[in-house]
């Protein structure tokens, strides 16, 4: 079998006058460039391309995992927002119940205070009325005694004699009864 260089030379001489040779291209140079390209491609594929592909695949997986985590976090955020909204709604309802209970309780306390104040005022009025009644009765008794004494003095002055005590007492009581009516 003839070697590659011989074949290339034969091919180049035959083509020189026609086809590629007419364009000014060297088929041997093209063949050498193609061979160099293939060797370079195999070397790059063996040493660099597999590492680049692995790195790109790792990066793709990382990005996919990040997207998946982002989707999960978005879902968790929505669930958390829903739970927070429910908790806020419940808290508002509880606050409304507490405020309503506080209003009712404060109303009851105010009503109890008013009732207690009314009872105390009534008791004070009853006590005051009793005291006033006693004071009036005491004043009447004092006034009766004083009027009786004045009547005795006046009757002695008018009659110019001392009236007996029993008769004096009867006259005074009759007079006082008429004066007070």
Backbone as JSON Lines, residues from 0, in Angstrom:
{"i":0,"aa":"X","n":[0.83,-1.16,0.0],"ca":[0.0,0.0,0.0],"c":[0.89,1.24,0.0]}
{"i":1,"aa":"X","n":[0.53,2.19,-0.86],"ca":[1.36,3.39,-0.93],"c":[1.12,4.28,0.28]}
{"i":2,"aa":"X","n":[2.09,5.02,0.71],"ca":[1.94,5.88,1.88],"c":[1.14,7.14,1.54]}
{"i":3,"aa":"X","n":[0.79,7.87,2.51],"ca":[-0.12,9.02,2.38],"c":[0.55,10.13,1.58]}
{"i":4,"aa":"X","n":[1.8,10.32,1.79],"ca":[2.49,11.41,1.1],"c":[2.47,11.16,-0.41]}
{"i":5,"aa":"X","n":[2.68,9.94,-0.81],"ca":[2.67,9.61,-2.23],"c":[1.28,9.85,-2.79]}
{"i":6,"aa":"X","n":[0.3,9.41,-2.11],"ca":[-1.08,9.59,-2.56],"c":[-1.43,11.08,-2.67]}
{"i":7,"aa":"X","n":[-0.97,11.8,-1.74],"ca":[-1.25,13.23,-1.76],"c":[-0.54,13.91,-2.93]}
{"i":8,"aa":"X","n":[0.63,13.5,-3.17],"ca":[1.36,14.09,-4.31],"c":[0.67,13.75,-5.63]}
{"i":9,"aa":"X","n":[0.21,12.52,-5.74],"ca":[-0.48,12.11,-6.96],"c":[-1.76,12.93,-7.1]}
{"i":10,"aa":"X","n":[-2.46,13.03,-6.03],"ca":[-3.73,13.76,-6.04],"c":[-3.48,15.24,-6.35]}
{"i":11,"aa":"X","n":[-2.41,15.8,-5.82],"ca":[-2.11,17.21,-6.02],"c":[-1.69,17.47,-7.46]}
{"i":12,"aa":"X","n":[-0.91,16.62,-8.03],"ca":[-0.46,16.85,-9.39],"c":[-1.62,16.7,-10.36]}
{"i":13,"aa":"X","n":[-2.52,15.79,-10.09],"ca":[-3.65,15.59,-10.99],"c":[-4.62,16.77,-10.87]}
{"i":14,"aa":"X","n":[-4.7,17.31,-9.77],"ca":[-5.68,18.37,-9.53],"c":[-5.12,19.75,-9.84]}
{"i":15,"aa":"X","n":[-3.86,19.86,-9.94],"ca":[-3.26,21.17,-10.11],"c":[-3.78,21.88,-11.35]}
{"i":16,"aa":"X","n":[-3.98,21.17,-12.34],"ca":[-4.4,21.81,-13.56],"c":[-5.9,22.01,-13.62]}
{"i":17,"aa":"X","n":[-6.64,21.25,-12.87],"ca":[-8.07,21.39,-12.88],"c":[-8.58,21.54,-11.46]}
{"i":18,"aa":"X","n":[-9.81,21.89,-11.31],"ca":[-10.53,21.95,-10.05],"c":[-9.92,22.87,-9.03]}
{"i":19,"aa":"X","n":[-9.48,22.27,-7.95],"ca":[-8.98,23.03,-6.8],"c":[-7.69,23.73,-7.17]}
{"i":20,"aa":"X","n":[-6.87,23.08,-7.91],"ca":[-5.6,23.69,-8.32],"c":[-5.85,24.94,-9.12]}
{"i":21,"aa":"X","n":[-6.9,24.97,-9.93],"ca":[-7.22,26.14,-10.73],"c":[-7.59,27.32,-9.85]}
{"i":22,"aa":"X","n":[-8.09,27.05,-8.62],"ca":[-8.45,28.11,-7.69],"c":[-7.26,28.59,-6.88]}
{"i":23,"aa":"X","n":[-6.21,27.92,-6.93],"ca":[-5.0,28.3,-6.21],"c":[-4.94,27.72,-4.83]}
{"i":24,"aa":"X","n":[-5.64,26.62,-4.61],"ca":[-5.63,25.96,-3.3],"c":[-4.75,24.74,-3.39]}
{"i":25,"aa":"X","n":[-4.07,24.49,-2.3],"ca":[-3.19,23.33,-2.24],"c":[-3.92,22.22,-1.51]}
{"i":26,"aa":"X","n":[-4.26,21.13,-2.21],"ca":[-4.99,20.04,-1.55],"c":[-4.19,19.42,-0.42]}
{"i":27,"aa":"X","n":[-2.92,19.38,-0.51],"ca":[-2.09,18.83,0.55],"c":[-2.19,19.69,1.8]}
{"i":28,"aa":"X","n":[-2.21,20.98,1.63],"ca":[-2.33,21.9,2.77],"c":[-3.7,21.74,3.41]}
{"i":29,"aa":"X","n":[-4.74,21.57,2.58],"ca":[-6.09,21.39,3.12],"c":[-6.16,20.09,3.9]}
{"i":30,"aa":"X","n":[-5.56,19.04,3.35],"ca":[-5.55,17.75,4.02],"c":[-4.77,17.84,5.33]}
{"i":31,"aa":"X","n":[-3.65,18.53,5.34],"ca":[-2.85,18.68,6.56],"c":[-3.62,19.49,7.6]}
{"i":32,"aa":"X","n":[-4.34,20.51,7.15],"ca":[-5.13,21.32,8.08],"c":[-6.29,20.5,8.67]}
{"i":33,"aa":"X","n":[-6.9,19.67,7.82],"ca":[-7.98,18.81,8.3],"c":[-7.46,17.82,9.33]}
{"i":34,"aa":"X","n":[-6.3,17.24,9.08],"ca":[-5.7,16.3,10.02],"c":[-5.36,17.01,11.33]}
{"i":35,"aa":"X","n":[-4.77,18.21,11.24],"ca":[-4.43,18.98,12.43],"c":[-5.71,19.32,13.21]}
{"i":36,"aa":"X","n":[-6.77,19.68,12.48],"ca":[-8.05,20.0,13.13],"c":[-8.58,18.78,13.87]}
{"i":37,"aa":"X","n":[-8.51,17.6,13.24],"ca":[-8.99,16.38,13.88],"c":[-8.18,16.05,15.13]}
{"i":38,"aa":"X","n":[-6.86,16.18,15.06],"ca":[-6.01,15.91,16.22],"c":[-6.34,16.91,17.33]}
{"i":39,"aa":"X","n":[-6.45,18.17,16.95],"ca":[-6.77,19.2,17.93],"c":[-8.16,18.94,18.55]}
{"i":40,"aa":"X","n":[-9.14,18.55,17.73],"ca":[-10.49,18.25,18.22],"c":[-10.47,17.09,19.2]}
{"i":41,"aa":"X","n":[-9.7,16.02,18.88],"ca":[-9.62,14.85,19.78],"c":[-8.95,15.24,21.09]}
{"i":42,"aa":"X","n":[-7.89,16.02,21.03],"ca":[-7.19,16.43,22.25],"c":[-8.13,17.31,23.1]}
{"i":43,"aa":"X","n":[-8.79,18.28,22.47],"ca":[-9.69,19.17,23.21],"c":[-10.84,18.37,23.8]}
{"i":44,"aa":"X","n":[-11.37,17.43,22.98],"ca":[-12.48,16.63,23.48],"c":[-12.05,15.77,24.66]}
{"i":45,"aa":"X","n":[-10.89,15.17,24.56],"ca":[-10.44,14.27,25.62],"c":[-10.11,15.03,26.9]}
{"i":46,"aa":"X","n":[-9.43,16.15,26.8],"ca":[-8.95,16.82,28.0],"c":[-9.83,18.0,28.47]}
{"i":47,"aa":"X","n":[-10.38,18.75,27.57],"ca":[-11.1,19.95,27.98],"c":[-12.61,19.84,27.83]}
{"i":48,"aa":"X","n":[-13.06,19.26,26.74],"ca":[-14.48,19.25,26.45],"c":[-15.28,18.48,27.5]}
{"i":49,"aa":"X","n":[-14.77,17.34,27.95],"ca":[-15.51,16.58,28.98],"c":[-15.6,17.37,30.27]}
{"i":50,"aa":"X","n":[-14.52,18.06,30.64],"ca":[-14.56,18.87,31.87],"c":[-15.52,20.06,31.7]}
{"i":51,"aa":"X","n":[-15.54,20.66,30.55],"ca":[-16.44,21.77,30.28],"c":[-17.89,21.28,30.33]}
{"i":52,"aa":"X","n":[-18.13,20.12,29.72],"ca":[-19.48,19.56,29.73],"c":[-19.89,19.22,31.15]}
{"i":53,"aa":"X","n":[-18.98,18.62,31.93],"ca":[-19.29,18.31,33.33],"c":[-19.59,19.59,34.12]}
{"i":54,"aa":"X","n":[-18.78,20.61,33.91],"ca":[-18.99,21.88,34.61],"c":[-20.33,22.5,34.22]}
{"i":55,"aa":"X","n":[-20.64,22.47,32.93],"ca":[-21.92,23.0,32.48],"c":[-23.08,22.19,33.03]}
{"i":56,"aa":"X","n":[-22.93,20.86,33.1],"ca":[-23.99,20.01,33.66],"c":[-24.17,20.29,35.15]}
{"i":57,"aa":"X","n":[-23.05,20.45,35.87],"ca":[-23.12,20.78,37.29],"c":[-23.82,22.13,37.48]}
{"i":58,"aa":"X","n":[-23.46,23.07,36.65],"ca":[-24.07,24.4,36.73],"c":[-25.57,24.32,36.43]}
{"i":59,"aa":"X","n":[-25.94,23.54,35.41],"ca":[-27.35,23.36,35.07],"c":[-28.12,22.74,36.24]}
{"i":60,"aa":"X","n":[-27.51,21.71,36.86],"ca":[-28.16,21.07,38.01],"c":[-28.32,22.06,39.16]}
{"i":61,"aa":"X","n":[-27.29,22.86,39.41],"ca":[-27.34,23.86,40.48],"c":[-28.44,24.88,40.2]}
{"i":62,"aa":"X","n":[-28.52,25.31,38.95],"ca":[-29.56,26.27,38.58],"c":[-30.94,25.64,38.73]}
{"i":63,"aa":"X","n":[-31.08,24.38,38.27],"ca":[-32.36,23.68,38.42],"c":[-32.74,23.54,39.9]}
{"i":64,"aa":"X","n":[-31.75,23.18,40.72],"ca":[-32.0,23.05,42.16],"c":[-32.41,24.4,42.74]}
{"i":65,"aa":"X","n":[-31.75,25.47,42.32],"ca":[-32.1,26.82,42.78],"c":[-33.51,27.21,42.36]}
{"i":66,"aa":"X","n":[-33.86,26.88,41.12],"ca":[-35.22,27.16,40.65],"c":[-36.24,26.36,41.43]}
{"i":67,"aa":"X","n":[-35.9,25.1,41.69],"ca":[-36.81,24.24,42.47],"c":[-36.97,24.8,43.89]}
{"i":68,"aa":"X","n":[-35.85,25.19,44.5],"ca":[-35.91,25.77,45.84],"c":[-36.69,27.08,45.84]}
{"i":69,"aa":"X","n":[-36.51,27.88,44.79],"ca":[-37.26,29.13,44.69],"c":[-38.76,28.86,44.61]}
{"i":70,"aa":"X","n":[-39.13,27.85,43.82],"ca":[-40.55,27.5,43.72],"c":[-41.08,27.02,45.07]}
{"i":71,"aa":"X","n":[-40.29,26.2,45.76],"ca":[-40.7,25.73,47.09],"c":[-40.82,26.89,48.07]}
{"i":72,"aa":"X","n":[-39.84,27.81,48.04],"ca":[-39.89,28.96,48.94],"c":[-41.09,29.85,48.63]}
{"i":73,"aa":"X","n":[-41.4,30.02,47.35],"ca":[-42.59,30.8,46.99],"c":[-43.84,30.14,47.54]}
{"i":74,"aa":"X","n":[-43.92,28.82,47.4],"ca":[-45.07,28.08,47.92],"c":[-45.14,28.21,49.44]}
{"i":75,"aa":"X","n":[-43.99,28.07,50.12],"ca":[-43.95,28.2,51.58],"c":[-44.34,29.63,51.99]}
{"i":76,"aa":"X","n":[-43.89,30.62,51.22],"ca":[-44.24,32.01,51.52],"c":[-45.74,32.22,51.42]}
{"i":77,"aa":"X","n":[-46.35,31.66,50.37],"ca":[-47.8,31.79,50.22],"c":[-48.52,31.13,51.39]}
{"i":78,"aa":"X","n":[-48.06,29.94,51.79],"ca":[-48.67,29.25,52.93],"c":[-48.5,30.07,54.21]}
{"i":79,"aa":"X","n":[-47.31,30.62,54.38],"ca":[-47.04,31.44,55.56],"c":[-47.91,32.7,55.55]}
{"i":80,"aa":"X","n":[-48.03,33.34,54.38],"ca":[-48.89,34.52,54.28],"c":[-50.33,34.16,54.63]}
{"i":81,"aa":"X","n":[-50.78,32.99,54.18],"ca":[-52.14,32.55,54.49],"c":[-52.29,32.33,55.99]}
{"i":82,"aa":"X","n":[-51.31,31.66,56.6],"ca":[-51.38,31.42,58.05],"c":[-51.32,32.72,58.82]}
{"i":83,"aa":"X","n":[-50.48,33.65,58.39],"ca":[-50.39,34.95,59.07],"c":[-51.71,35.68,58.96]}
{"i":84,"aa":"X","n":[-52.33,35.65,57.78],"ca":[-53.62,36.32,57.59],"c":[-54.68,35.69,58.48]}
{"i":85,"aa":"X","n":[-54.69,34.36,58.57],"ca":[-55.64,33.67,59.46],"c":[-55.4,34.06,60.91]}
{"i":86,"aa":"X","n":[-54.13,34.09,61.3],"ca":[-53.8,34.45,62.69],"c":[-54.22,35.88,62.99]}
{"i":87,"aa":"X","n":[-53.99,36.79,62.05],"ca":[-54.41,38.17,62.24],"c":[-55.93,38.27,62.32]}
{"i":88,"aa":"X","n":[-56.61,37.51,61.49],"ca":[-58.08,37.51,61.53],"c":[-58.58,37.01,62.88]}
{"i":89,"aa":"X","n":[-57.98,35.91,63.36],"ca":[-58.37,35.37,64.67],"c":[-58.05,36.37,65.78]}
{"i":90,"aa":"X","n":[-56.9,37.02,65.69],"ca":[-56.51,37.99,66.71],"c":[-57.49,39.17,66.71]}
{"i":91,"aa":"X","n":[-57.91,39.6,65.51],"ca":[-58.88,40.69,65.45],"c":[-60.21,40.27,66.07]}
{"i":92,"aa":"X","n":[-60.63,39.03,65.78],"ca":[-61.88,38.54,66.35],"c":[-61.77,38.46,67.87]}
{"i":93,"aa":"X","n":[-60.66,37.94,68.37],"ca":[-60.46,37.85,69.82],"c":[-60.44,39.24,70.44]}
{"i":94,"aa":"X","n":[-59.79,40.19,69.77],"ca":[-59.75,41.56,70.28],"c":[-61.16,42.15,70.33]}
{"i":95,"aa":"X","n":[-61.94,41.88,69.29],"ca":[-63.33,42.37,69.29],"c":[-64.12,41.77,70.44]}
{"i":96,"aa":"X","n":[-63.92,40.46,70.68],"ca":[-64.64,39.79,71.78],"c":[-64.2,40.39,73.11]}
{"i":97,"aa":"X","n":[-62.91,40.59,73.27],"ca":[-62.39,41.15,74.52],"c":[-62.93,42.56,74.73]}
{"i":98,"aa":"X","n":[-62.94,43.36,73.66],"ca":[-63.47,44.72,73.79],"c":[-64.95,44.71,74.13]}
{"i":99,"aa":"X","n":[-65.7,43.81,73.51],"ca":[-67.13,43.72,73.82],"c":[-67.32,43.31,75.27]}
{"i":100,"aa":"X","n":[-66.57,42.3,75.7],"ca":[-66.67,41.86,77.1],"c":[-66.27,42.98,78.05]}
{"i":101,"aa":"X","n":[-65.24,43.73,77.69],"ca":[-64.79,44.84,78.54],"c":[-65.86,45.92,78.63]}
{"i":102,"aa":"X","n":[-66.52,46.2,77.5],"ca":[-67.59,47.2,77.52],"c":[-68.74,46.73,78.4]}
{"i":103,"aa":"X","n":[-69.1,45.46,78.26],"ca":[-70.2,44.92,79.08],"c":[-69.81,44.96,80.55]}
{"i":104,"aa":"X","n":[-68.59,44.51,80.84],"ca":[-68.13,44.48,82.22],"c":[-68.04,45.88,82.81]}
{"i":105,"aa":"X","n":[-67.53,46.83,82.01],"ca":[-67.43,48.21,82.53],"c":[-68.83,48.78,82.75]}
{"i":106,"aa":"X","n":[-69.77,48.43,81.85],"ca":[-71.15,48.88,82.05],"c":[-71.73,48.31,83.34]}
{"i":107,"aa":"X","n":[-71.44,47.03,83.6],"ca":[-71.92,46.41,84.83],"c":[-71.28,47.06,86.06]}
{"i":108,"aa":"X","n":[-69.98,47.35,85.96],"ca":[-69.29,48.0,87.08],"c":[-69.87,49.39,87.32]}
{"i":109,"aa":"X","n":[-70.11,50.13,86.25],"ca":[-70.69,51.47,86.4],"c":[-72.08,51.37,87.0]}
{"i":110,"aa":"X","n":[-72.87,50.4,86.51],"ca":[-74.23,50.23,87.04],"c":[-74.18,49.85,88.51]}
{"i":111,"aa":"X","n":[-73.26,48.94,88.88],"ca":[-73.13,48.54,90.29],"c":[-72.7,49.74,91.13]}
{"i":112,"aa":"X","n":[-71.77,50.55,90.6],"ca":[-71.34,51.75,91.32],"c":[-72.48,52.74,91.51]}
{"i":113,"aa":"X","n":[-73.26,52.91,90.44],"ca":[-74.4,53.82,90.55],"c":[-75.41,53.3,91.58]}
{"i":114,"aa":"X","n":[-75.67,51.99,91.54],"ca":[-76.61,51.41,92.51],"c":[-76.08,51.55,93.93]}
{"i":115,"aa":"X","n":[-74.78,51.32,94.11],"ca":[-74.18,51.46,95.44],"c":[-74.27,52.92,95.91]}
{"i":116,"aa":"X","n":[-73.97,53.85,94.98],"ca":[-74.05,55.27,95.34],"c":[-75.48,55.66,95.68]}
{"i":117,"aa":"X","n":[-76.43,55.12,94.92],"ca":[-77.84,55.41,95.2],"c":[-78.23,54.88,96.57]}
{"i":118,"aa":"X","n":[-77.82,53.63,96.86],"ca":[-78.13,53.05,98.18],"c":[-77.5,53.88,99.3]}
{"i":119,"aa":"X","n":[-76.23,54.28,99.1],"ca":[-75.57,55.08,100.14],"c":[-76.26,56.43,100.29]}
{"i":120,"aa":"X","n":[-76.64,57.06,99.17],"ca":[-77.33,58.35,99.23],"c":[-78.67,58.19,99.93]}
{"i":121,"aa":"X","n":[-79.38,57.1,99.59],"ca":[-80.66,56.85,100.26],"c":[-80.47,56.65,101.76]}
{"i":122,"aa":"X","n":[-79.43,55.89,102.11],"ca":[-79.15,55.66,103.53],"c":[-78.8,56.97,104.23]}
{"i":123,"aa":"X","n":[-78.02,57.81,103.56],"ca":[-77.67,59.12,104.13],"c":[-78.92,59.96,104.3]}
{"i":124,"aa":"X","n":[-79.81,59.93,103.28],"ca":[-81.05,60.69,103.38],"c":[-81.92,60.19,104.52]}
{"i":125,"aa":"X","n":[-82.04,58.86,104.66],"ca":[-82.84,58.3,105.75],"c":[-82.25,58.71,107.09]}
{"i":126,"aa":"X","n":[-80.94,58.61,107.21],"ca":[-80.27,59.0,108.46],"c":[-80.49,60.49,108.72]}
{"i":127,"aa":"X","n":[-80.34,61.31,107.68],"ca":[-80.52,62.76,107.84],"c":[-81.96,63.09,108.21]}
{"i":128,"aa":"X","n":[-82.91,62.41,107.54],"ca":[-84.32,62.67,107.86],"c":[-84.61,62.27,109.31]}
{"i":129,"aa":"X","n":[-84.08,61.15,109.74],"ca":[-84.28,60.73,111.14],"c":[-83.68,61.74,112.1]}
{"i":130,"aa":"X","n":[-82.47,62.21,111.77],"ca":[-81.83,63.2,112.64],"c":[-82.62,64.5,112.64]}
{"i":131,"aa":"X","n":[-83.07,64.9,111.44],"ca":[-83.88,66.13,111.35],"c":[-85.16,65.97,112.17]}
{"i":132,"aa":"X","n":[-85.79,64.8,112.05],"ca":[-87.03,64.55,112.82],"c":[-86.75,64.61,114.31]}
{"i":133,"aa":"X","n":[-85.62,64.0,114.71],"ca":[-85.27,64.05,116.14],"c":[-84.96,65.48,116.58]}
{"i":134,"aa":"X","n":[-84.24,66.2,115.72],"ca":[-83.91,67.58,116.05],"c":[-85.17,68.43,116.14]}
{"i":135,"aa":"X","n":[-86.11,68.21,115.19],"ca":[-87.38,68.96,115.22],"c":[-88.14,68.63,116.49]}
{"i":136,"aa":"X","n":[-88.18,67.33,116.84],"ca":[-88.9,66.91,118.05],"c":[-88.24,67.52,119.28]}
{"i":137,"aa":"X","n":[-86.9,67.52,119.29],"ca":[-86.2,68.12,120.44],"c":[-86.47,69.62,120.49]}
{"i":138,"aa":"X","n":[-86.46,70.26,119.31],"ca":[-86.74,71.69,119.28],"c":[-88.16,71.96,119.74]}
{"i":139,"aa":"X","n":[-89.12,71.13,119.36],"ca":[-90.51,71.3,119.78],"c":[-90.62,71.14,121.3]}
{"i":140,"aa":"X","n":[-89.92,70.08,121.8],"ca":[-89.96,69.87,123.26],"c":[-89.38,71.08,123.98]}
{"i":141,"aa":"X","n":[-88.25,71.57,123.47],"ca":[-87.63,72.75,124.09],"c":[-88.54,73.96,123.98]}
{"i":142,"aa":"X","n":[-89.16,74.1,122.8],"ca":[-90.06,75.22,122.58],"c":[-91.28,75.11,123.5]}
{"i":143,"aa":"X","n":[-91.8,73.89,123.68],"ca":[-92.94,73.71,124.57],"c":[-92.58,74.12,126.0]}
{"i":144,"aa":"X","n":[-91.4,73.68,126.42],"ca":[-90.97,74.03,127.78],"c":[-90.83,75.53,127.92]}
{"i":145,"aa":"X","n":[-90.2,76.14,126.9],"ca":[-89.99,77.57,126.97],"c":[-91.32,78.33,126.9]}
{"i":146,"aa":"X","n":[-92.19,77.89,126.01],"ca":[-93.5,78.53,125.89],"c":[-94.27,78.36,127.21]}
{"i":147,"aa":"X","n":[-94.19,77.15,127.78],"ca":[-94.88,76.91,129.04],"c":[-94.36,77.86,130.12]}
{"i":148,"aa":"X","n":[-93.05,78.02,130.18],"ca":[-92.47,78.93,131.17],"c":[-92.92,80.36,130.94]}
{"i":149,"aa":"X","n":[-92.93,80.77,129.64],"ca":[-93.38,82.12,129.32],"c":[-94.85,82.31,129.65]}
{"i":150,"aa":"X","n":[-95.64,81.3,129.38],"ca":[-97.08,81.39,129.67],"c":[-97.28,81.52,131.17]}
{"i":151,"aa":"X","n":[-96.52,80.76,131.95],"ca":[-96.64,80.84,133.42],"c":[-96.29,82.23,133.87]}
{"i":152,"aa":"X","n":[-95.22,82.79,133.32],"ca":[-94.81,84.13,133.72],"c":[-95.87,85.15,133.32]}
{"i":153,"aa":"X","n":[-96.4,85.01,132.11],"ca":[-97.41,85.95,131.65],"c":[-98.67,85.81,132.49]}
{"i":154,"aa":"X","n":[-99.08,84.58,132.76],"ca":[-100.31,84.4,133.54],"c":[-100.12,84.91,134.96]}
{"i":155,"aa":"X","n":[-98.97,84.77,135.54],"ca":[-98.72,85.31,136.88],"c":[-98.78,86.83,136.83]}
{"i":156,"aa":"X","n":[-98.22,87.38,135.74],"ca":[-98.24,88.83,135.64],"c":[-99.66,89.32,135.43]}
{"i":157,"aa":"X","n":[-100.45,88.6,134.66],"ca":[-101.81,89.02,134.39],"c":[-102.67,88.77,135.63]}
{"i":158,"aa":"X","n":[-102.58,87.66,136.23],"ca":[-103.41,87.31,137.38],"c":[-102.83,87.88,138.68]}
{"i":159,"aa":"X","n":[-101.66,88.2,138.69],"ca":[-100.92,88.72,139.81],"c":[-100.94,87.76,140.98]}
{"i":160,"aa":"X","n":[-101.0,86.56,140.72],"ca":[-100.89,85.55,141.77],"c":[-100.25,84.31,141.19]}
{"i":161,"aa":"X","n":[-99.78,83.52,142.06],"ca":[-99.11,82.31,141.65],"c":[-100.14,81.26,141.43]}
{"i":162,"aa":"X","n":[-100.09,80.64,140.28],"ca":[-101.03,79.58,139.94],"c":[-100.4,78.28,140.4]}
{"i":163,"aa":"X","n":[-101.25,77.35,140.84],"ca":[-100.7,76.07,141.29],"c":[-100.12,75.33,140.11]}
{"i":164,"aa":"X","n":[-99.26,74.44,140.48],"ca":[-98.52,73.76,139.42],"c":[-99.41,72.9,138.57]}
{"i":165,"aa":"X","n":[-100.38,72.21,139.13],"ca":[-101.25,71.35,138.33],"c":[-102.14,72.19,137.43]}
{"i":166,"aa":"X","n":[-102.67,73.27,137.96],"ca":[-103.5,74.14,137.15],"c":[-102.65,74.84,136.1]}
{"i":167,"aa":"X","n":[-101.49,75.23,136.48],"ca":[-100.56,75.88,135.58],"c":[-100.22,74.95,134.42]}
{"i":168,"aa":"X","n":[-99.99,73.72,134.73],"ca":[-99.61,72.73,133.73],"c":[-100.76,72.53,132.75]}
{"i":169,"aa":"X","n":[-101.97,72.44,133.2],"ca":[-103.13,72.24,132.33],"c":[-103.32,73.42,131.41]}
{"i":170,"aa":"X","n":[-103.19,74.63,131.92],"ca":[-103.34,75.83,131.09],"c":[-102.26,75.88,129.98]}
{"i":171,"aa":"X","n":[-101.05,75.55,130.35],"ca":[-99.93,75.6,129.4],"c":[-100.12,74.57,128.3]}
{"i":172,"aa":"X","n":[-100.49,73.36,128.7],"ca":[-100.66,72.31,127.69],"c":[-101.77,72.66,126.73]}
{"i":173,"aa":"X","n":[-102.87,73.21,127.22],"ca":[-103.97,73.61,126.35],"c":[-103.52,74.71,125.4]}
{"i":174,"aa":"X","n":[-102.75,75.65,125.88],"ca":[-102.29,76.75,125.06],"c":[-101.33,76.24,123.99]}
{"i":175,"aa":"X","n":[-100.41,75.39,124.38],"ca":[-99.41,74.87,123.44],"c":[-100.11,74.05,122.36]}
{"i":176,"aa":"X","n":[-101.1,73.25,122.74],"ca":[-101.84,72.46,121.78],"c":[-102.49,73.37,120.74]}
{"i":177,"aa":"X","n":[-103.06,74.44,121.15],"ca":[-103.72,75.38,120.23],"c":[-102.7,76.1,119.37]}
{"i":178,"aa":"X","n":[-101.54,76.44,119.93],"ca":[-100.51,77.19,119.2],"c":[-99.86,76.34,118.12]}
{"i":179,"aa":"X","n":[-99.73,75.1,118.37],"ca":[-99.05,74.22,117.41],"c":[-99.95,73.72,116.3]}
{"i":180,"aa":"X","n":[-101.25,73.86,116.43],"ca":[-102.15,73.36,115.42],"c":[-102.15,74.25,114.27]}
